[in-house]
Amino acid sequence: MDKPEFFTLAWEALAESDPSTKCTLVEKLYSNLEQGRLTFDFEQPVLEMERPSYAKFVRIVKPSEVPKRKGFDTKEGQGILLHAIAHIEYSAIDLALDSAYRFRHMPHDYYKDWVEVAHDEVRHYRMLERLMKEAAVSYGDLPVHSSLFEAGKRSGCDVLHRMAVVPRYLEAGGLDANPKIVEKLRSYPSTPQISAIVDALNIILEEEIGHVSKGDRWFKFEAARRGLEESVYFDILQRYYPGFDKRQSSFNVSARLEAGFSCTELKKMGAKKCD
């Protein structure tokens, strides 16, 4: 019996618009890859996603038009928060799949890493789905923005750019934002739902450090392969996000160091302290 082909399965999962089916397809891809049951046709044409996979069931608006995250002590506020995070995790499934699908002739461990990330993001998404149910919200009930999808499209021209922009910039930003949300949640009187959300966010934070670390690994791999200094990271970010290094000074330094950033990088980005 012929083995399934990796890029065919990755595209099938990436293009799928039904969340439940997408999650099942990611698990199938992960299982097949783990058990060595796949072939790799590196010459297969790379197809393009013109619209996000969620566009069929979620209304896409400008970032300024998404519901504001506040009032986490109310069911409505919790629903808005959980929907926003679920959208990030769902988008992250597609970004990981796209990173595995789009870039060819990479080492086997590269594909293993990004399928593992997609598999983790599926778990995160399902965890948030259960919490959303408690808040009487389902994914698609609220409008979302497509900034992560657009960042993926823009950085899809080059694996070095993708690793710099998505895991090492956008996902790394989540390492900074997550503890602030947890701190805000803990400022309210504890309830079973608030405790469950905090627990979920802590799981996501811990595992996202590993995701950023994978991006760090492959960014540095590709930079070294091209004979480039790792400081090219800043040149790439200036191209995509002009003035990025002047926008933030509050970093989760310990998480970023664990993920592979250096103190030199973090201080250049605006971190006030790094040991």
C-alpha positions in Angstrom: 0.0 0.0 0.0 1.4 3.4 -1.0 2.3 5.8 1.8 0.4 9.2 2.0 2.3 12.2 0.8 3.2 14.9 3.3 2.5 18.1 1.4 -0.8 16.7 0.2 -2.0 16.1 3.7 -0.6 19.4 5.0 -2.5 21.3 2.3 -5.7 19.4 3.0 -5.5 20.4 6.7 -4.5 24.0 5.9 -7.3 24.5 3.4 -10.0 22.9 5.5 -12.6 25.5 6.7 -14.4 23.4 9.3 -12.7 23.7 12.7 -13.5 20.2 13.9 -12.4 18.6 10.6 -9.2 20.7 10.5 -8.2 19.5 14.0 -8.8 15.9 13.0 -6.7 16.3 9.9 -3.9 17.9 11.9 -3.9 14.9 14.2 -3.9 12.5 11.3 -0.9 14.4 9.8 0.9 14.4 13.1 0.3 10.6 13.7 1.4 9.7 10.2 4.6 11.8 10.5 5.4 10.4 13.9 5.1 6.9 12.7 7.1 7.4 9.5 4.3 6.7 7.2 4.7 9.6 4.8 6.6 10.3 1.6 7.8 13.8 0.6 7.3 15.1 -2.9 9.4 18.3 -2.8 8.6 19.1 -6.4 4.8 19.3 -5.8 3.6 22.9 -6.7 3.0 25.2 -3.8 -0.7 26.3 -3.7 -1.7 29.6 -2.2 -4.5 30.5 0.3 -6.1 33.6 -0.9 -8.4 34.0 2.1 -8.1 32.7 5.7 -9.6 29.2 6.2 -11.9 30.7 8.8 -13.3 33.3 6.4 -16.3 31.1 5.6 -17.7 31.2 9.1 -16.2 34.3 10.9 -16.8 37.9 10.0 -13.5 39.6 9.4 -13.1 43.3 10.4 -10.4 45.8 10.9 -8.4 45.3 14.2 -9.9 48.5 15.6 -13.4 47.0 15.1 -13.0 43.8 17.1 -14.7 43.7 20.5 -12.7 45.3 23.3 -11.3 42.8 25.9 -12.5 44.0 29.3 -14.7 43.1 32.2 -13.2 39.6 32.7 -15.4 39.1 35.7 -18.5 38.9 33.5 -19.6 36.1 31.3 -19.7 38.5 28.3 -16.2 39.8 29.0 -14.8 36.2 29.4 -16.5 35.2 26.2 -14.8 38.1 24.3 -11.4 37.3 25.8 -11.7 33.5 25.1 -13.0 34.1 21.5 -10.0 36.4 20.8 -7.5 33.9 22.2 -9.2 31.0 20.4 -8.9 33.0 17.2 -5.1 33.5 17.8 -4.7 29.8 18.5 -6.8 28.8 15.4 -4.8 31.2 13.2 -1.6 29.6 14.7 -2.7 26.2 13.5 -2.8 27.5 10.0 0.5 29.4 10.3 2.3 26.3 11.5 0.7 24.2 8.8 1.7 26.8 6.2 5.3 26.9 7.5 5.4 23.1 7.1 3.7 23.1 3.7 5.2 26.1 1.9 9.0 25.7 2.4 10.5 22.8 0.6 13.9 21.0 0.8 14.3 21.7 4.5 15.7 19.1 6.9 13.2 16.5 8.1 13.2 17.9 11.7 11.9 21.2 10.3 8.7 19.6 9.1 8.5 17.6 12.3 8.8 20.8 14.4 6.0 22.7 12.6 3.6 19.7 12.6 4.2 19.4 16.3 3.4 23.1 16.7 0.2 22.7 14.7 -0.7 19.7 16.9 -0.1 21.8 20.1 -2.2 24.6 18.7 -5.1 22.2 18.1 -5.0 21.2 21.8 -5.0 24.8 22.8 -7.9 25.6 20.5 -10.0 22.7 21.8 -9.2 23.7 25.4 -10.4 27.2 24.6 -13.5 25.8 22.8 -14.6 24.1 26.1 -14.1 27.3 28.1 -16.0 29.3 25.5 -18.9 26.9 25.9 -19.0 27.8 29.6 -19.2 31.5 28.5 -22.0 30.8 26.0 -19.8 31.7 23.0 -18.7 29.6 20.0 -15.9 30.4 17.6 -17.4 32.5 14.9 -19.9 34.3 17.1 -17.8 37.5 17.2 -15.9 39.4 14.5 -12.1 38.9 14.2 -9.2 40.5 12.3 -6.9 38.7 9.9 -3.6 40.3 10.9 -1.9 37.0 11.5 -3.0 35.6 8.2 -1.8 38.7 6.4 1.6 38.5 8.2 1.8 34.9 7.0 1.1 35.8 3.4 3.6 38.7 3.5 6.4 36.5 5.0 5.6 33.5 2.8 8.2 34.5 0.2 11.2 33.3 2.3 11.6 30.9 5.2 14.1 33.2 6.9 11.5 36.0 6.9 8.7 33.7 8.1 10.8 32.5 11.1 11.7 36.1 11.9 8.2 37.5 11.5 5.9 34.8 12.9 7.4 32.9 15.7 10.2 35.2 16.6 8.2 38.4 16.5 4.4 37.8 16.6 4.4 34.7 18.7 7.1 36.1 20.9 4.8 39.0 21.6 2.3 36.6 23.0 4.9 35.6 25.6 4.8 39.2 26.8 1.0 39.7 26.6 0.0 36.4 28.3 1.2 37.2 31.8 -0.5 40.6 31.8 -3.8 38.9 31.0 -3.3 36.4 33.8 -2.5 39.2 36.2 -5.6 41.1 35.2 -7.8 37.9 35.7 -6.2 37.3 39.1 -7.2 40.8 40.2 -10.9 39.7 40.2 -12.5 37.5 42.8 -11.7 33.9 42.0 -14.3 31.7 40.4 -14.1 28.3 38.8 -14.2 29.8 35.3 -11.6 32.4 36.0 -9.3 29.8 37.5 -9.8 27.6 34.5 -9.0 30.4 32.1 -5.8 31.2 34.1 -4.8 27.5 34.0 -5.3 27.4 30.3 -3.3 30.6 29.7 -0.4 29.2 31.8 -0.4 26.0 29.7 -0.4 28.0 26.5 2.4 30.2 27.7 4.6 27.3 28.7 4.1 25.6 25.3 4.4 28.8 23.3 7.9 29.2 24.6 8.7 25.9 22.9 7.1 27.2 19.7 9.1 30.4 19.7 12.2 28.3 20.4 11.5 26.2 17.3 11.2 29.4 15.2 14.5 30.6 16.8 16.2 27.3 15.9 15.2 27.5 12.2 15.8 31.2 11.9 19.3 30.7 13.1 19.7 27.6 11.0 18.7 29.4 7.8 20.8 32.5 8.6 23.9 30.4 9.2 23.2 28.4 6.0 23.2 31.7 4.0 26.3 33.1 5.8 24.3 35.8 7.5 24.7 37.4 10.9 21.8 36.7 13.3 21.4 40.5 13.5 19.7 40.3 10.1 16.6 39.7 12.3 16.4 43.4 12.8 16.7 44.2 9.2 13.9 41.9 8.4 11.6 43.3 11.1 12.3 46.9 9.9 11.1 45.8 6.5 7.8 44.4 7.8 7.2 46.6 10.8 9.1 49.9 10.5 9.9 51.3 13.9 9.1 48.1 15.7 11.9 48.5 18.2 10.4 51.8 19.5 6.9 50.3 20.3 7.5 48.3 23.4 9.7 48.2 26.4 7.9 45.6 28.6 9.1 42.1 27.8 8.8 38.7 29.4 12.5 38.5 29.6 12.8 35.1 31.2 10.4 33.5 28.7 12.2 35.1 25.7 15.6 34.0 27.0 14.3 30.4 27.4 13.0 30.6 23.8 16.4 31.6 22.4 16.6 35.4 22.4 19.8 37.0 23.7 20.1 39.9 26.1 21.8 41.8 23.4 18.7 41.4 21.2 16.3 42.2 23.9 18.1 45.3 25.0 18.2 46.5 21.4 14.5 45.9 21.2 14.0 48.1 24.3 14.2 45.8 27.3 15.3 47.8 30.3 16.8 44.8 32.2 18.2 41.5 31.1 20.6 39.3 33.0 
